[in-house]
Amino acid sequence: MKQHFVTLLLVLASANASAQPFGARTMLHTPDVISPAVLPYLACLYAERGLSLLRAADGTHVTYDKSGPDCAAARTKAKADAAKLLAAKPPPAGQDSGTFIEQALDDMDQYVASLPLQQQAAATAVIGIPVTIEDEVKPAYERYDDCLKTQVSGSPVTSATTMAKFNEAMKVCTSVRDYAVAEATKALSAKGWDEPTRQRAAETTFAKIDESWLAMGRQYQEMLAKREAAPAVKKPK
């Protein structure tokens, strides 16, 4: 079983785009069996790009070893902690534990390296708050995410109307969200959690999805405001 780490991206078609064409979702898949050990390393990689990583179950920030100028210490600790977990529960299909761990960490490196940097947002993309979701929640998440993006995508906006559009999308998709939370709660029974735990995890996950959506809107609004305030560039005759 795996856990999805989801980052919502709002990718602009061009520097002069007035609508919001969305880019494809970017997702990282990490084995559940070592996720407690390797999540702090991912949090460190995110922090280097100006992002924070939130736990799906309770929405708290994932902490990591901050010693050193980069994530070397966090990676070393992740490998050691993951090895301890695999000593009690070996990886599937007889895979070598060391290779299994390295692959998971390498996947994180490649995934985070593919994300736009915060300082590049004005030219390429707007990054929301990264949200972790369980595998079982993915279908419900995608249904709600599609609804939100459908309401906003392709609509010309200005910095003055951006947040109204993003908030309106949430209101229009309220029933879709309610259904998604209910479906996610049912789906999480596969983890063996009791109903209160499943309900809390589902509600927390979708609350963080909403937070990421609005953060994305605010970042897009800021980008539009800077663009609108910039002096017009005259084309050569």
N, C-alpha and C positions, 0 to 999 in steps of 0.2 A: 504494500500500500504506500502511496506517495502523498505528499502534501504540496499544494500549489502555492507559489509565491507570486502574486500578481501585482504588476505595476501598470496603472492606467495612463496611457499616453494620449495626448491631443496633438496630432501632427498637422502642421500647416502645409497646404499644397505649395505655396510660394511665399516669398517675403511680402507680396502685395495682396495676399488673399484676404477677402472680406468675409468669407464664410468659414465654417469649421469642419473641413473634411477630416475624419478621424483615421488614425493609423491603426494597424493591426495590434491586437493585444499581445503583450510580451509576457511570457510565463516561464517560470523556472520550476522544475520538478525535482524534489529532493526526498529520498526515502524516509519514511516515518521513523524507522528504527534508529536512525542517527540524527534526526532533526533537532532534538534538544541540544546535542553537542555542537552541531555546525551552524545553527542559527546565529550565535554571536559573531561568527566570522562574516556571515552575510551582512549582519548589522554594521560591522566595521567597514565593509566595502561600500555599503550604502552611505555611511557617514562621510566617506571621502568624496562623495558626489553631492553632499549637502542634503541627503535624505535620511529619514529615520525608519526603522522597521518595527511594526506593531504586531503583537501576538493576536492570533485569530480568536482565541478563547476568551480573552478579557480586555484586549485593546491596549495592554501595557507595552511600553517600549522595551525592546530586547537590548540588554546591556552587553558589553564586550570588554576585553582586555585592552586598555588604552595606552599601555606602555609601549614606547617606541614611536617613531615617526610614521610608520605605516601599519599594515595589518599582519605583519610577520608573527607577532606574539599571539594574536587572536587565532591565526591559522595553526600555529604549533599546539595551542591549547585545544583547538577543535579536533585535531588529529588524535591527541591523547585521550580526550573525553569520548570520542567516537569509538576508539579501540576498546575502551572499557565496556561500552554498551554492547559491542559485537562479541565480546568475550562471553557474555551471558546469553546472547542471541545472535548466532552467526548469520552472515548475509545469505540471501536465498541462492539456490542452485549451486551451492558449493563454491561460491566466488571467494577469492582471496580477500581478506579483510582490508589489508593495506591498499590494494587496488580499488576496492569498493569505496573506501574513504577518499582516496585521491581523486577518483572520478567525480564524486559529489562536489568536492571543493573546486576542481577544475571547471565543472559546470557553472558554479557560482561565479568564478572569475570571468568566464566568457559571457555569461548573462549580464553581469553588471557592466562589463566593458562595452556592451552593445547599447547601453542606455545613454541618452544625451546628457551632457553635463548641465548643471543648473545655469551656469553663466552663458551657455549656448542657447538657452531657451528662446531668447528674442529672435533668433534666426532660424531655428529648426523645430523646436517642439516645446510644449508646456508639460511639465511633469507633475502629476498629482502625488498624494501620499501613498507610498507602497502599502499594500494590504495583503496579509496572508489569509488564504482560505483553504479549507480542507478539500480533498478530492471530491467528496460526496456533495459539496456545496456548489461545485463548478456549474452544473446545468442551471441551477436557480440563479446564480450570479449572472450568467451570460444572458438569461432572459431579462433581468432587470437592467443590466448594462446596455443591452440592445435598445430597450425602450428609451432610456435616457438619451442615448446618442441619436436615436431617430428623431426625437423632439427638437434637437438643437442642430444637428448636422445639416449643412447647406443653408442655414439661415444667416443673412447678412446682419452683422451687429456692429455696434460701436462700443467704446469703453463705457459709455453711459448706460447701455442696455444689456451688457454681457451678463451680469449677475441676475437680472430679471429673467433672462432666458434660461439660465441654469436652474434657478429656483422654480420657474414655471414647469420645467421638465420633470422635476421631482414631484410636483403636485399632480401633474397629468399621470405619472407612473405610480401613484400611491397604491392603487389596487394590485398592480403587477408586483410591487415590492412586498405587500402583505402576503400575496400568494407565494412569492419566492422565499420569504422567511418561514412560512408554514412547510413548504416543500423541503427546505434545508433542514428544518428541525426533524422531519421524518427521516430524511436521508442519513443523518448523523447517527441514527440508531445502529448503523453498521459498525460503528466504533464501540458499541457496547455501553455507551453513556446512558445515564438515566435521563428522564424527560426534562427535569429542571436544568441539567447541565447542557443538554442539547438545545433547549430553548434559549438559554443565556448565550451560548456560543453563536447561534444563528443571529440573534438580535444584535450582539456586539459586532459581528462580522459586517452586517449590513449597515450598522451605524458608521463603521469606519469606511465603508464604500461610499456612503453619503458624504462623509467628511472629505474623502479624497476627491470626489466629484466637485464639491464646492471649492476646494483648494485649487483644482485645475481651472475652474472658472475665474478665480481671483488672479491667478498667474496670467491667464490669457487677457484679462482686463488690464492688468498692468502693462503687458506687452503692447496692447492696442493704444493705451494712453501715451506711451513713449513714442509710438509710431505717429500718432496724431499730432503730437507736440513737435516732432522733428520738422525742420524746414524742408519745404519741397525742393527736390532736385530738378533743375531745369535740364531738359533734354537738349543736346547740341543740335543746331540747325543744319 
